[in-house]
Each structure stands twice: as structure tokens, then as C-alpha cells.
């Protein structure tokens, strides 16, 4: 399978339940993933080795794997170690995403990309800025994503919506562009494609039931009665 060609023009569903919530179990994550594929997802983004292993057993579409860690001395959370890379690929990841920002980190970005590529997988750079994407492509990443725009100190305050401007800028760099981060309606997913995304990742709006329920509850609570 040509993985990038398979994903091009498609939807990736990020099946990441709320941490320690009632749906935070590998069997439930696998069921969500299978349901997403049945609904038309071209690929999946899965956090955690055990979750990924469970999902790999029930789907054949490409899987983007990540490990999230809370480190005491670094703000980097997404796949910070080469050992994480190895574990994810052994569990069945076709693509491994990593934090591609220049923030203090336990292992250099280029070492993570090299570890991913040495095992025959594709590297996805979770970026916050245009320069992140530029550096990632120069280091061998196959995919650049807008994942971290709005979630780092230098990009905070961008608002509630996705960073369509960064998407357009990434299009100018070449490479495969993934829209990710706050694309939480079908209209925004369509806007991502129009802005230049090759593929769009959607997470909370599909797989975090607690979040979606909260959106509706807040809307109802704020609505004036007739």
C-alpha cells in the first residue's frame, strides 16, 4: 500500500479517549477505531502501545501511532523517546508522530526521525510553526501537521479555531500536509482541504464523548428559554 496516496484526500480519526475515563480501555479504543473505519476513515491516530496493538488486530488502514508522556523537565509530550518509536512500530504503527517543535527535549528531533525511518515507518512531524515544518522536512519527515499550533508558548492565544493560515503556509513547503488541531466540525474539515491540507485529522469531535456532550450541555445551559 502507498500509505500517503491512501490517505490523500481522506479523513484520519484520532481515537484517543479522555485519560482515565470510562472509555479509556484498549478494547473500547479498538471498537471506536473499527467504527471510524466503517464510517469512511482512511486512517487512524492511536495513542499508547497497548491501544495500538488492539486496534491493529481489527483494521487494515494506516495507523499513526504516538505515545504521550508527562516529563518533569520538558514540555514535549508526544513520542519523546526512540524507545517509544520502536514499541509503536512493533505494535503495528505505519506512521509515528513526534513533537517537532524546538522546545527542550530528552532526545533530538533528528534522532527520532532517524529511528522511525530505520524501521521502515513514516515520520509525521507534529508542528506549531512554519519553521517547525521546514526543519522537519529537511530532517526526513514524510508528513507535516499543524497539530501543536496553539498549544505551545509561542503560539498560544490563536483562538478556538484551527490554524488555517499555517496550513496554507505548509502547502508552500511541499511535502504531505496534515490538518490537525481543532477541526471539530465538518465545515472546518472542508475548509482545511480548501486551505491546502492533503488529509484531515479529527479527534475530540468524534471520539471524546465527554467533550462533545459538554459542548451540547453548555449550549443548552446558555440558551434563553422561549
C-alpha positions in Angstrom: 0.0 0.0 0.0 1.2 3.5 -0.8 0.3 5.0 2.5 0.4 8.6 1.6 -1.7 8.0 -1.5 -4.2 6.1 0.5 -4.5 9.0 3.0 -4.6 11.8 0.4 -7.9 13.5 0.3 -9.2 11.4 3.3 -10.0 11.6 7.0 -7.9 10.3 9.8 -9.8 9.7 13.1 -7.9 10.1 16.3 -9.3 7.6 18.7 -8.0 9.0 22.0 -10.5 8.7 24.8 -10.3 11.0 27.8 -7.5 9.8 30.1 -8.7 7.5 32.8 -12.3 8.0 31.6 -14.8 5.1 31.2 -13.8 4.6 27.5 -10.1 4.5 28.2 -9.6 0.8 27.5 -7.9 -1.0 24.6 -11.0 -3.0 23.7 -13.1 0.2 23.5 -10.5 2.1 21.6 -10.4 -0.8 19.1 -14.2 -0.7 18.8 -14.1 3.1 18.2 -11.4 2.6 15.5 -13.4 -0.1 13.7 -16.5 2.1 13.8 -14.5 5.0 12.4 -13.2 2.9 9.5 -16.8 1.6 8.9 -17.8 5.3 8.6 -15.2 6.0 6.0 -12.0 6.9 7.8 -8.9 6.4 5.6 -6.6 6.1 8.6 -6.4 6.3 12.4 -4.3 8.1 15.1 -3.8 6.0 18.2 -2.1 6.8 21.5 -0.4 4.1 23.5 1.2 0.8 22.6 -1.5 -1.4 24.1 -4.2 0.6 22.4 -2.4 0.4 19.1 -1.9 -3.3 19.3 -5.6 -3.8 19.9 -6.5 -1.6 17.0 -4.1 -3.2 14.6 -5.8 -6.5 15.2 -9.1 -5.2 13.8 -8.2 -2.8 11.0 -6.1 -2.7 7.9 -6.0 1.0 7.3 -2.8 3.0 8.1 -2.3 3.8 11.7 -0.4 6.9 13.1 1.0 5.9 16.5 2.0 8.1 19.3 3.0 7.8 23.0 2.2 10.7 25.3 4.4 11.3 28.3 4.4 13.9 31.0 8.1 14.6 31.6 9.4 16.5 34.7 12.0 18.5 32.7 10.4 19.0 29.2 7.1 20.3 27.8 7.4 17.8 25.0 4.7 15.1 25.4 4.4 13.4 22.0 6.7 10.4 21.4 9.8 11.9 23.1 11.9 8.7 23.1 13.3 6.4 20.4 12.2 3.5 22.6 8.7 4.8 22.2 9.2 4.7 18.4 10.4 1.1 18.5 7.5 0.0 20.7 4.9 1.7 18.4 6.2 0.2 15.2 6.5 -3.3 16.8 2.8 -2.9 17.8 1.8 -2.2 14.2 2.2 1.6 13.5 2.7 2.5 9.9 3.4 6.1 10.8 4.9 7.5 14.0 4.1 11.1 15.0 6.5 13.1 17.2 6.7 16.6 18.7 8.6 18.6 16.0 9.0 21.8 18.0 12.4 23.1 19.1 11.5 23.1 22.8 13.8 21.4 25.3 13.5 17.7 24.9 15.2 14.5 26.1 16.3 13.3 22.6 16.9 15.4 19.4 14.2 15.6 16.7 16.5 14.3 14.0 17.3 11.2 16.1 13.6 10.4 16.4 13.1 10.8 12.7 16.1 8.5 12.0 14.7 5.9 14.4 11.3 5.9 12.7 12.8 5.7 9.2 15.3 3.0 10.2 12.4 0.7 11.0 10.6 1.3 7.7 7.8 3.6 9.0 6.9 7.1 8.0 7.6 10.1 10.3 4.9 12.6 11.0 6.0 15.9 12.4 3.5 17.5 14.9 4.3 21.1 14.3 3.4 24.5 15.8 5.1 26.9 13.4 6.1 27.2 9.8 9.8 26.8 10.8 8.9 23.5 12.6 7.6 22.2 9.3 10.6 23.4 7.3 13.0 21.8 9.7 11.0 18.5 9.8 11.0 18.1 6.0 14.8 18.8 5.9 15.3 16.0 8.5 13.2 13.5 6.6 9.7 13.7 7.9 7.1 12.5 5.4 4.2 14.4 6.9 4.0 17.8 8.5 0.9 18.5 10.6 -0.5 21.6 12.3 -1.1 19.5 15.5 0.6 21.8 18.0 -0.3 25.2 16.7 -1.9 27.0 19.6 -0.5 24.6 22.2 3.0 26.0 22.7 4.1 29.1 24.5 4.9 31.0 21.3 1.6 30.0 19.5 -0.8 30.3 22.5 -3.7 32.7 22.1 -4.6 31.8 18.5 -8.3 31.4 19.5 -10.7 28.5 19.4 -10.5 27.8 15.7 -7.9 25.8 13.7 -4.8 27.5 12.2 -5.8 27.7 8.5 -3.0 30.2 7.8 -0.4 27.7 8.9 -2.0 25.1 6.6 -1.6 27.4 3.7 2.0 28.2 4.6 2.8 24.4 4.8 1.3 23.9 1.4 4.1 26.2 0.1 6.8 24.0 1.7 5.9 20.9 -0.3 5.5 17.5 1.4 2.4 15.9 2.7 0.3 18.3 4.8 -1.9 17.0 7.6 -4.6 19.3 9.1 -4.9 18.6 12.8 -6.0 20.6 15.8 -9.5 22.0 16.5 -11.0 20.8 13.2 -14.2 19.9 15.1 -16.9 20.4 12.6 -17.5 19.0 9.0 -17.3 22.6 7.7 -13.9 23.1 9.3 -12.7 19.8 7.8 -13.8 21.0 4.4 -12.1 24.4 5.0 -8.8 22.5 5.8 -8.9 20.8 2.4 -9.6 24.1 0.7 -6.7 25.7 2.6 -4.3 23.1 1.2 -4.4 20.1 3.5 -3.7 16.7 1.9 -5.6 15.0 4.8 -7.5 16.0 7.8 -7.4 14.5 11.3 -10.4 14.8 13.6 -10.3 13.6 17.2 -12.4 15.0 20.1 -15.5 15.8 18.0 -15.7 12.1 17.1 -14.2 10.0 19.8 -14.3 12.0 23.1 -17.9 11.6 24.2 -17.4 13.6 27.3 -16.2 16.7 25.3 -19.0 16.5 22.8 -21.6 16.1 25.5 -20.1 19.1 27.3 -20.5 21.2 24.1 -24.2 20.4 23.9 -24.8 20.8 27.6 -23.1 24.3 27.6 -25.1 25.4 24.6 -28.4 24.3 26.3 -27.4 25.9 29.6 -26.7 29.2 27.8 -29.8 29.3 25.7 -32.6 31.6 26.9 -36.0 29.8 27.1 -38.6 30.8 24.6 
